[in-house]
Amino acid sequence: MIFTLKIWRQKNATDKGGLVTYKIGDVSPDSSFLEMLDQLNQQLVGKGEDPVAFDHDCREGICGACGLYINGRPHGPLKGTTTCQLHMRAFRDGETIYIEPWRSEAFPIVRDLIVDRSAFDKIIQAGGYISVNSGGMPDANTIPVPKPNADSAFDAAACIGCGACVAACPNASPMLFVGAKISHLALLPQGRIEAARRVQKMVAAMDTLGFGNCSNAYACQAECPKEISVANIARMNREFLAAKMFAEKEKNVGFTL
């Protein structure tokens, strides 16, 4: 297969950057998208040119590092597929493919297709964990968890933090990511102890990092490679409202937990 690649090249965060056109041939339809970029970089290095910088790690759809904006869509044309799991047979022979980094003020470009997604780490550091002593590893049935809650928590935990929700959202909102992380813990008994503090801290962190707000465009759900539901955003909003109301009640009554 032969492709024309229009790839965003940018030396650093302050460089203006722009699209550069490359031709690549002899691409196997069974190659992954990242393997195709590897093939391109081999050609560039062979000619003494700088290779295209892009993020990757596990290449198994688990780590979320491989986020690329391909032909106007996060991770490319296939639903429920990460960039590293996308194969070249998903494109037409001779097609022109546009490859860009995530676009968000909160995800500044480091170089070429690599962006700094440490804003997600800061949101997790604000409260996306359980700090109370929940004991050792319990037997499966020691703590009863309703099956619907367990299933919903498991679905939310599937979020890999790739940032596709931010890239797809017209407001660059991370609320699907934040909602998934909050839902994962809020639905389990171990996470309920800190639920009120967790949601307030994570939402506050999200609001200070340069992200936009959700306007119910649903693009995040449509483009999420793990097909996380926007129901998690609704749950986050309910958790946040309940936490704020409880905090106000504490203030008025004059006691704290």
Secondary structure, DSSP 8 states (H G I E B T S, - for coil): --EEEEEEE-SSTTS--EEEEEEE----TTSBHHHHHHHHHHHHHHTT--------S-SSSSS-----EETTEET-SSTT--GGG-BGGGS-TT-EEEEE----TTS-EEETTEE--HHHHHHHHHH-S--S---S---TTTS---HHHHHHHHHHHT-----HHHHHSTT---HHHHHHHHHHHHTSHHHHTTHHHHHHHHHHHHHHTT-----S--HHHHH-TT---THHHHHHHHHHHHHHHHHHHHHHHT---
